[in-house]
Structure formats: C-alpha cells, structure tokens
Amino acid sequence: MNTKNFIAGLTLLAAGIAAGWGLSSWRASSVSHDNVSKEANVPAAKAERKVLYWYDPMSPTQRFDKPGKSPFMDMQLQPKYADEVSDQSPGLSVSAQTVQSLGLRVASVQERPTAARVEAVGTVQLNERDVSIVQARTGGFVERVYARAPGDVIAAGAPLVDLLLPEWVAAQREYLAVRALGDATLTQAARQRLLLLGMSEALVARLDQTHEPSARITVTAPQGGLIAELMVRQGMTVGAGMSLARINGLGSVWVEVAVPESQGGRVAVGQAAEMRFAAYGAEIFKARVVSILPESSKDTRTLRVRLELPNPGQRFKAGMFAQVSLQGAPQPRLLVPSEAVIRTGKRALAYVVDGPGRFHPVSVEVGEEIEDQLVVLSGLSAGQQVVASAQFLIDSEASLKGVTPPMEAASASPKTAPASSAATTAVDHTAHASYSAMGTIEEISKDEVTLSHGAIEALKWPAMTMGFKLDKPALAVGLKTKQAVKFSFVRRGDDYVIVSMEPASHATSGAQR
C-alpha cells in the first residue's frame, strides 16, 4: 500500500513539473510573439501616416511633392501629414490644453450706437468779434485821462478821458443864434449839424436848457470789458477819427482747439463740445464749434477749430487750457476690443472663433478707436466671437500651417478694380500679371495640380516642384501624371492659380502651324 502511494506521489510530482515547464514556455513564447508583433507594427503605424505634401516653414503656402531642400531658404522641407489637416474646416485647430495654457480669451463683436469723438487741448482766447473802438469825432486837446490802463476791466459807461473841443463852441453858438430867429427849418438843420460833430442827444438837450455852450466832453466806454489798448495821455492833441481806446467784451470767449489732421474729418461747424478746466475740477462746460479755420499749423500739423463759450461772471481767462471733447452724432457701429485686431502694416486681421479650439483669420477694415474699442467697418458681423488675447501666438501657428485669410473685398469688387489697377500694380506687380511656363504633371486633381517646372525669370523662381490651384476643374480633363504641359498662371492673394493648361505637344504643333 505504501509502495503504491509512493509511486502515485512521484507521478503527481512529475506531472506538476511538466505542467509548470509547459506553462512557462507558453508565456515566454507569447511575450516574444507580442514583442515581435509590436516591433513589426511600429513601421506599419508609421507607414500609415500619409504625407500630403512638403512645405517650407518660412513660406508655408508653397507646396512640394517630395522632400529636399527649400528653394527659398537654406533649410529642409517639412512634411504635412493627412492626420494634421481637417477637411471640415479651413481654419486652425488648437487643443483644449493649449487654449488653457495660453490663457486665450474671446470677445463678442457688438453693435451699438456710438459717436465719433475727438479728444484735444484748447486755449481760451478773447472773442475778437466783441470789440469796440473809441475815437475822437473832432479835433481837440486831452485835458484829463482817468485812472485806466491796458488790462483793466471796466463797466459800460465808465469815463475814459476828458477832451477840450474848440470847434464845438463855435457850432453851439451858431445853433443858439439860429434858434433865436424862430425858423424851425434852420433850427433843425443846425441841431443836426451838432449831432454830426459827435455831440450826444443829452448834450444838445442840456444846451437847449442852459443856453451855455460847452467845449468839454467826457468820453465813456460804449460797453463793458477789457481795455485792450489805451492810446491817449494827458496833454495830447487829437484829431478827428483818432482812436483813443480799444475795448474787448468779456460776455463770451473763444476756445481754440488744435485738432490733429488725421481727425479733422470728424469735426464740423455746429458740432457740440464738452470742456473741462483744471481750475474747476470735474465741472463740464458745453460749447459749439463756430468755425474751422482754413489754414493748419505748419509746425504741429493740426487744424485750428474755434469754439464759442459763454462767460458769465468772467470765469474764463485768456490763456487758460481746456480738455476738449468734440462729440459727433451717434450712429450704430460694430465694435471689437482694440487688442483683438492685429495690424500688419498692410492690413488688419482678426481671428474668428468657429467652435471649441477652432479659429480662422479674416481681414478687417477698422475705423477710429473709441476708448478701448475699435470701430469695424467691414470683415465682421455682430455676434461673432473673436480672439482677444494670445492672438499673436495663434497667428504664428496659422502662418506656419499656411492658414491665410480670404482675399480682400477690393480684389473681389469689379467696380473698384479698374480705378485702382495702377496703384495695385505699383505695390505688387504679381497681383494681376500672367506668367507662362513648361512643366511636367506630378499629381493632379480637380482642384489642384503639382508641377515640376523650369525657372521663371519674371518672378526670379528657380526650377522646382510646387502646387498650383486650378481656376476651373475643366482644366484637368484629359491630363494625367508625367505628362508635359504648357500652362499660364496668375497670383490671387497668397495662391498661384492656373488659368490655362494644355499638353505640350498641342502647344508645339499650334506654334508650328
């Protein structure tokens, strides 16, 4: 019995050893097989990434069908894989992690009524329309000058100077003699002569009562204001028509505003204005534009805009400075934050949000800046979302990936193109010119063709392989790869578009005929 148990135990032990060895061998072979499979799949996985084209990062709009050195820069071309391009949107895709790390912020395009505003500095000046000149009506002598001096402010009727006028004595005696005759007609004529000599009605009435001629007269101020000039001194001899004093009224003052030439078109006569003076804190004074002077300052390149401001209590003194805000009529306008617009010097760009992590650039035309907002004249519509921060990083990524904004409206408008063709050609002669060359088709589809062409001297291009857009799908009909063709192309925006293409044999035979 013990022998049988011993034999059974040995048998079980042997079976266990055999089972363990078989299990370990199976695991080892399985692991080895997995490793071999993974290693074999690595090239396969890499091979699955399809290369659409190669491009130069410094000129991403130019495409090539094979790797090599860039014809533009001394650097290798980079591949563009199919899984890096989205067929659903022509814009730029940014991951949620990148959006969060950049601190990207968006803002809405708003439409609200705003008024064109010009902020400038003005200087208070005397109102030159409110000036009185005091003159002598007849020759005489200055007997007394009252205590007045230039710069004094006087009230209306204040005495200025006493004059002795000998001619008045003879005229008054003649009047009294004619009056004694009792002839009403002669009396009226003599009285009129006294008034023409400069005598007042009050002086003639006193002569009628006293019958005593008066040779002295006190000249008074015809209006209240500032004595700008006082031209008489005691003992002087004065003649008829000689100016004695110049008085400038202070009931209103002018504020002359220096408006930059670039903002001159926003100012018009009658426009409302608001002013603040350092002497009166936050108090706001209202005025209107009375004139825009016809000459600008040659030194500061500013326009002189004149406002008229009431001056009750003579609060405003000549020479005071004012912060002036010229307000236009409110109009509905599109506004975006100023930081949302990228100015490149030739155009302005904004990045519109298409969806989570999706953006595309648009060319915009902007107007004046109102506080921290820019007026958008074209390119955007109310309610759109635009990138308001980190857009320069988005723009750099878009440039590397060849994402460009659509063509400007100017090039799409047939009405304005002829008028501006000369200016456009002066700026970029390739925008409308047509170029012809011979090439070989490397790849072709209904929208694009990749050609290996020779050097194009007009554009200073060396021989290279690059992609072209097709103007019409019909241009690709009947053509195939490795076929020699003659083609003509033009530049449209950042793309080069083929407008005609035919087999080289047809072109050659046509030339021979």
C-alpha positions, 0 to 999 in steps of 0.5 A: 500500500505504501509502495503504491502511494509512493509511486502515485506521489512521484507521478503527481510530482512529475506531472506538476513539473511538466505542467509548470515547464509547459506553462512557462514556455507558453508565456515566454513564447507569447511575450516574444510573439507580442514583442515581435508583433509590436516591433513589426507594427511600429513601421506599419503605424508609421507607414500609415501616416500619409504625407500630403505634401512638403512645405517650407516653414518660412513660406508655408503656402508653397507646396512640394511633392517630395522632400529636399531642400527649400528653394527659398531658404537654406533649410529642409522641407517639412512634411504635412501629414493627412492626420494634421489637416481637417477637411471640415474646416479651413481654419486652425485647430488648437487643443483644449490644453493649449487654449488653457495654457495660453490663457486665450480669451474671446470677445463678442463683436457688438453693435451699438450706437456710438459717436465719433469723438475727438479728444484735444487741448484748447486755449481760451482766447478773447472773442475778437468779434466783441470789440469796440473802438473809441475815437475822437469825432473832432479835433481837440486837446486831452485835458484829463485821462482817468485812472485806466490802463491796458488790462483793466476791466471796466463797466459800460459807461465808465469815463475814459478821458476828458477832451477840450473841443474848440470847434464845438463852441463855435457850432453851439453858438451858431445853433443858439443864434439860429434858434433865436430867429424862430425858423424851425427849418434852420433850427433843425438843420443846425441841431443836426449839424451838432449831432454830426460833430459827435455831440450826444442827444443829452448834450444838445438837450442840456444846451437847449436848457442852459443856453451855455455852450460847452467845449468839454466832453467826457468820453465813456466806454460804449460797453463793458470789458477789457481795455485792450489798448489805451492810446491817449495821455494827458496833454495830447492833441487829437484829431478827428477819427483818432482812436483813443481806446480799444475795448474787448467784451468779456460776455463770451470767449473763444476756445481754440482747439488744435485738432490733429489732421488725421481727425479733422474729418470728424469735426464740423461747424455746429458740432457740440463740445464738452470742456473741462478746466483744471481750475474747476475740477470735474465741472463740464462746460458745453460749447459749439464749434463756430468755425474751422479755420482754413489754414493748419499749423505748419509746425504741429500739423493740426487744424485750428477749430474755434469754439464759442463759450459763454462767460458769465461772471468772467470765469474764463481767462485768456490763456487758460487750457481746456480738455476738449471733447468734440462729440459727433452724432451717434450712429450704430457701429460694430465694435471689437476690443482694440487688442483683438485686431492685429495690424500688419502694416498692410492690413488688419486681421482678426481671428474668428472663433468657429467652435471649441479650439477652432479659429480662422483669420479674416481681414478687417477694415477698422475705423477710429478707436473709441476708448478701448474699442475699435470701430469695424467697418467691414470683415465682421458681423455682430455676434461673432466671437473673436480672439482677444488675447494670445492672438499673436501666438495663434497667428504664428501657428496659422502662418506656419500651417499656411492658414491665410485669410480670404482675399480682400473685398477690393480684389473681389469688387469689379467696380473698384478694380479698374480705378485702382489697377495702377496703384495695385500694380505699383505695390505688387506687380504679381497681383494681376500679371500672367506668367507662362511656363513648361512643366511636367504633371506630378499629381493632379486633381480637380482642384489642384495640380503639382508641377515640376517646372523650369525657372521663371525669370519674371518672378526670379523662381528657380526650377522646382516642384510646387502646387498650383490651384486650378481656376476651373476643374475643366482644366484637368480633363484629359491630363494625367501624371508625367505628362508635359504641359504648357500652362499660364498662371496668375497670383490671387492673394497668397495662391498661384492659380492656373488659368490655362493648361494644355499638353505640350505637344498641342502647344508645339504643333499650334506654334508650328502651324 
